[in-house]
Amino acid sequence: MGVDMTGAFSYHAVLTFCVSFGEKYLRIMAEFSVNPKRFDPYKNFKFRIKWDGRYVAGISKISGLRRTTEVIQHREGGDPSSSRKSPGLTEYESITLERGVTHDPEFENWANKVWSLGAGPGAEVSLKDFRKDIILELYNEAGQLVLAYKIYRCWVSEYQILPDLDANANAIAIEQIKLENEGWERDHSVPEPVEPSSKKS
């Protein structure tokens, strides 16, 4: 497979170019810098959440972290027949946590800090500590921590202590809380972990 007399690339030159281009392409497209052989995005079924410095037991579902920035439209009289657009207020959507009903009172205790029935005047709301900063952690398939988000100034706006009950149903009883929040950010102190490799002797 040599060169022809017209000056075309030899087989070896073409092969060298392809390998070099492929390596550069992989470096550019690598989504996992520590684990470049990983191509699969992280899954959504391994996670934990904590507040007050401890993990909360039993949480089976968490709604997504989402924010929306309003669009302000504006135009001047001499502008074309279309509007200019600029960013306005940004709102962070509420977060819903779900878990099976047990004797763990964490959800109920927090909800009661926002409003407690029968607490009497001056004690219905625990103004000192009804807000909490919480941490959401995501894990890979091996159980290694891969991402964490800090969610700020959360408080319970809705609390469901029991779901609809049905004698003909066959499901777990779910309690849930809805958390208002004032923003979240990624915890950049959590690095991408070196994924394990199981080697048989």
C-alpha positions as MATLAB code, in Angstrom:
seq = 'MGVDMTGAFSYHAVLTFCVSFGEKYLRIMAEFSVNPKRFDPYKNFKFRIKWDGRYVAGISKISGLRRTTEVIQHREGGDPSSSRKSPGLTEYESITLERGVTHDPEFENWANKVWSLGAGPGAEVSLKDFRKDIILELYNEAGQLVLAYKIYRCWVSEYQILPDLDANANAIAIEQIKLENEGWERDHSVPEPVEPSSKKS';
ca = [
       0.000    0.000    0.000;
       2.597    2.596   -1.051;
       2.229    6.007   -2.543;
       1.166    6.572   -6.122;
       3.083    8.888   -8.400;
       0.476   11.693   -8.181;
       1.610   12.600   -4.682;
      -1.434   11.156   -2.853;
      -1.128   10.279    0.840;
       0.285    6.868    1.632;
      -1.724    4.395    3.667;
       0.589    4.997    6.660;
       0.137    8.786    6.473;
      -3.637    8.491    6.323;
      -3.665    6.076    9.254;
      -1.423    8.368   11.315;
      -3.686   11.323   10.589;
      -6.829    9.401   11.603;
      -5.303    8.230   14.888;
      -4.071   11.723   15.718;
      -7.423   13.286   14.848;
      -9.249   10.643   16.904;
      -7.139   11.352   19.994;
      -7.726   15.091   19.685;
     -11.450   14.500   19.164;
     -11.647   12.345   22.284;
      -9.806   14.975   24.313;
     -12.214   17.674   23.138;
     -15.353   15.592   23.641;
     -14.413   13.975   26.973;
     -17.279   14.491   29.413;
     -15.505   12.716   32.270;
     -11.988   14.053   32.694;
     -10.971   11.613   35.436;
     -12.671    8.615   33.820;
     -12.280    9.201   30.057;
     -13.470    5.679   29.215;
     -16.883    6.394   30.727;
     -19.472    7.458   28.160;
     -22.743    6.970   30.076;
     -24.257    9.975   31.890;
     -25.017    9.509   35.572;
     -28.267    7.799   36.515;
     -31.097    9.332   38.545;
     -31.747    6.560   41.074;
     -28.903    6.913   43.601;
     -29.122   10.020   45.763;
     -29.313   11.251   49.325;
     -30.371   14.476   50.970;
     -29.388   15.963   54.297;
     -30.199   18.864   56.563;
     -29.118   19.807   60.055;
     -25.899   17.884   59.351;
     -27.485   14.451   58.949;
     -28.983   12.352   56.168;
     -32.764   12.032   56.038;
     -33.951    8.441   55.886;
     -36.232    6.865   53.333;
     -36.490    9.525   50.629;
     -37.470    7.826   47.379;
     -38.184   10.730   45.040;
     -37.016   14.323   44.618;
     -38.304   16.697   41.968;
     -35.797   18.431   39.709;
     -33.799   21.562   40.439;
     -35.115   24.198   38.071;
     -34.966   27.959   37.750;
     -36.683   30.335   35.357;
     -35.652   33.844   34.353;
     -38.456   36.096   33.180;
     -38.096   37.795   29.825;
     -38.543   41.578   29.657;
     -39.608   42.830   26.247;
     -38.904   46.411   25.216;
     -38.762   48.440   22.054;
     -38.234   52.012   20.977;
     -40.300   53.836   18.422;
     -37.584   53.681   15.801;
     -36.907   49.958   16.233;
     -37.927   47.347   13.649;
     -41.297   45.681   14.156;
     -39.977   43.325   16.822;
     -39.071   43.548   20.488;
     -35.756   43.587   22.252;
     -35.450   41.012   25.020;
     -33.491   41.130   28.263;
     -33.402   39.021   31.436;
     -35.621   39.994   34.358;
     -36.297   38.351   37.708;
     -35.116   34.785   38.294;
     -37.308   32.408   40.275;
     -36.282   29.058   41.745;
     -39.012   26.445   41.563;
     -40.141   24.578   44.638;
     -38.782   21.088   45.332;
     -40.916   18.119   46.339;
     -39.548   15.299   48.508;
     -41.352   11.970   48.873;
     -40.819    8.969   51.113;
     -42.736    6.050   52.552;
     -44.683    6.627   55.756;
     -42.757    5.444   58.846;
     -42.297    6.595   62.443;
     -39.462    8.959   61.483;
     -40.823   12.481   62.250;
     -38.344   14.563   60.198;
     -40.908   15.792   57.632;
     -43.539   16.510   60.277;
     -41.101   18.273   62.610;
     -39.960   20.642   59.868;
     -43.495   21.319   58.649;
     -44.551   22.154   62.214;
     -41.873   24.843   62.393;
     -43.727   26.752   59.675;
     -47.104   26.401   61.374;
     -48.126   24.342   64.385;
     -51.764   23.726   65.271;
     -52.624   24.673   68.828;
     -49.268   26.267   69.579;
     -50.954   29.461   70.731;
     -50.261   33.113   69.972;
     -46.582   33.915   69.570;
     -45.572   30.291   69.020;
     -47.365   29.216   65.847;
     -44.258   29.746   63.693;
     -40.712   28.906   64.735;
     -39.257   32.068   63.220;
     -35.738   31.327   64.425;
     -35.233   28.113   62.472;
     -38.108   27.354   60.080;
     -35.671   27.835   57.175;
     -32.906   25.327   56.487;
     -30.070   24.955   54.005;
     -30.074   21.445   52.585;
     -27.630   19.381   50.513;
     -28.599   17.082   47.650;
     -26.037   14.413   46.732;
     -25.914   12.280   43.582;
     -24.024    8.974   43.425;
     -22.806    6.785   40.565;
     -23.682    3.129   40.104;
     -20.831    2.074   42.410;
     -22.122    4.299   45.212;
     -19.446    7.013   44.867;
     -20.410   10.637   45.436;
     -20.206   12.445   42.086;
     -22.218   15.667   42.447;
     -23.641   17.756   45.274;
     -25.858   20.825   45.312;
     -26.418   23.290   48.129;
     -30.011   24.521   48.290;
     -30.533   27.664   50.328;
     -33.189   29.018   52.712;
     -35.714   26.231   52.277;
     -39.019   26.053   54.121;
     -42.066   23.792   53.939;
     -44.987   25.286   52.025;
     -46.992   22.045   51.673;
     -47.063   18.913   53.800;
     -48.920   15.687   53.032;
     -48.745   13.337   55.988;
     -50.847   10.598   54.347;
     -51.830    9.873   50.732;
     -55.267    8.860   49.495;
     -56.135    5.533   51.118;
     -57.829    2.782   49.143;
     -58.770   -0.667   50.440;
     -58.411   -2.058   46.909;
     -54.994   -0.546   46.239;
     -51.614   -2.211   46.552;
     -48.988    0.487   47.077;
     -46.691    2.156   49.588;
     -48.208    4.971   51.636;
     -46.286    8.131   50.731;
     -45.742   11.327   52.706;
     -44.317   14.401   51.039;
     -43.203   17.955   51.630;
     -42.892   20.830   49.201;
     -39.929   23.112   49.806;
     -39.670   26.709   48.728;
     -36.097   27.863   48.246;
     -34.121   30.962   47.331;
     -31.464   29.427   45.140;
     -29.034   26.563   44.711;
     -25.499   26.056   43.506;
     -23.173   23.195   42.759;
     -20.656   22.248   45.441;
     -17.407   22.384   43.470;
     -15.453   20.846   46.357;
     -16.888   17.464   45.283;
     -14.505   16.102   42.605;
     -15.134   13.494   39.963;
     -14.093   10.225   41.675;
     -11.796    7.612   40.216;
     -14.202    4.817   39.309;
     -13.378    1.373   40.704;
     -12.158   -1.542   38.628;
     -12.799   -5.063   39.828;
      -9.849   -7.281   38.923;
     -10.102  -10.995   39.486;
      -6.917  -12.723   40.605;
];
